Amino acid sequence: MKINRKLLLATMALSVSSHAAFAMDNVLLDGKNLTQTQAWAIADGAKVEIAPKSIQNLQIAYDLLMESARLGKPVYGLTVGVGLNKDHKLFDSTGQLSPSVLAASQKFNYSTLRAHSAGVGEAMPVRLTRLAMAVRLNTILAGHTGVQPVVAELYQSYLNKGLVPVIPAKGTVGEADILLSSHVGLAMIGEWQVNYKGKVVSSAEAMADANIKPLKPMGKDALSILSNNSVSVAYAMQGYQKAEHLLAISPTVFGLSLEGLNGNIAPFLPQTNDIRPFPYIGATAADILAQLDGSYLWQANSKRPLQDPLSYRTTGYTLASAQKALVDLKQVIDIQINHSDDNPAVVVGASDQYSQYSQVAQYLVAGQGGVFPTTNFEPLPVALAVQSLSVALTHVAHNSVQRTIHLSDSHFTQLSRFLSAPNNQGHAFGAIQKAFVDMQVRNKQLAQPVSFDGIAIAGNIEDTFTNLALASENLIKIVDNTEVIYGLEVLHSSQAIDLRKQADQSLAIGHSTGKLYQAYRQVVPFVSQDRPFTPDIQASTQFIANYK
């Protein structure tokens, strides 16, 4: 068997070249206007610029943090958390941190980065690590960390000069990725490894070669580098991106399947869907019908049933529900990557609301703002949106599995059993069903919520969880599995179309579904005789993943 993969390879090359072309543009970060597209451009190599105003805001926030410390207010790493500060003056007569306090704060910061670098397993992919660093840089630039401005400049230098810290992929419960992101700070102080010029080398060596001065952390620097959700959010963004593509091609994949079945378009007509206008139902149904423009399904057919199996009739609902979940996830990700998730938060110009109470007054610095304990490290809105999309996509995949089974059933198609070609006396698609059923069973397992799983730790203080990274990994796997499922559906629907065309050469399919069909046939040919299907499944999966 010879499978033509020219179109597939061309599509993949186009995808890579478009990434590379986009990555040539610089991305300006200001802490509030980063798009996911821009973040991915940075992940793919785009240079980073920092808005001058954002650097100024970092300095203002840092000065506020220092002023709060000077006034004796609680500042992690300066007035609390450093033993020497209990009996030493913080500032000397010039208003500068005293040498002993500075030394103690730096020791605390170094120790914090070392002790929190405790990840598990293989390293994150370089592309996702760059994505996470881009997200963290932007959230730093939101202006509520209180870090030295040089911290942001180091993130910029690492991204622009190609230093990528080696970050273990596991070891977070989803309440800030403290054990993972700490490796970024560990690299910046010269005590870890980075990917640099195609090799894994010591960060000290790479920084020397790139003319980057190592960080001398103090105050809140270490805490701000390690206590954020950028690693988990990077995985959530990958899940979103993959799901977005899958749902974009879903109406076309379904349309070809409906043509393979000789199915009924009635469930997608506005006359039926306007009766009960759930979100995205009307638009999704219209999109499905648009894929069928020019199709034979618009003409009455005496062999066409009045009611198709539910997996066909309800696909508009499954796709609409998944689209809603996708939009919801985009909304919370966009908020997450453009706002601070720091604890504590340095709030320049904070209002004096409730300042009549001493509990609130202790956080405020008159006329400047304040330093507040927060729960902004909580990414539950993102985790719940990720899980909602996972559930919705598992419904989408379920319908695809059932549709594909029906395409092999002569009772529903009036075609040959298992879509066997006229001269094929073998099994045809009789055994292949186990492959996509396996994928769907995995999806059902992966779709189970994980956001409330965990064990109370840190002296029973840290007793809630989101497991955002795990939830996001599950979403990614669900999309991967559904790409396999879709590939097998197209294998079946294209075979059904070919069999119908053999019976009626004038049979017309939709313009969009026809484009999908023609492109697919350049990759996977008609099954005239039994053959090993593993290569077809691999090619079909790649086709779905790259089809535009």
QUICOR-V757081 format. One record per run of one state. SS is the DSSP state (A for helix, B for strand, O for the rest). FROM is the first residue (numbers start at 0). TO is the last residue. Records with the same first field share a line. If there is no record, write none. Layout:
# QUICOR-V757081
SS->FROM-TO, FROM-TO
This chain:
# QUICOR-V757081
O->0-4, 22-25, 29-34, 43-46, 50-50, 70-74, 76-78, 80-81, 86-89, 91-95, 97-97, 115-118, 123-124, 140-147, 161-162, 165-166, 170-176, 188-191, 196-197, 209-219, 226-228, 261-264, 268-268, 273-279, 291-294, 298-308, 313-313, 336-343, 348-356, 361-362, 365-367, 372-378, 407-408, 413-415, 419-431, 446-455, 457-460, 462-466, 503-509, 521-532, 546-547
A->5-21, 35-42, 51-69, 82-85, 98-114, 125-139, 148-160, 177-187, 202-208, 220-225, 229-260, 265-267, 269-272, 280-290, 295-297, 309-312, 314-335, 357-360, 379-406, 409-412, 416-418, 432-445, 467-502, 510-520, 533-545
B->26-28, 47-49, 75-75, 79-79, 90-90, 96-96, 119-122, 163-164, 167-169, 192-195, 198-201, 344-347, 363-364, 368-371, 456-456, 461-461
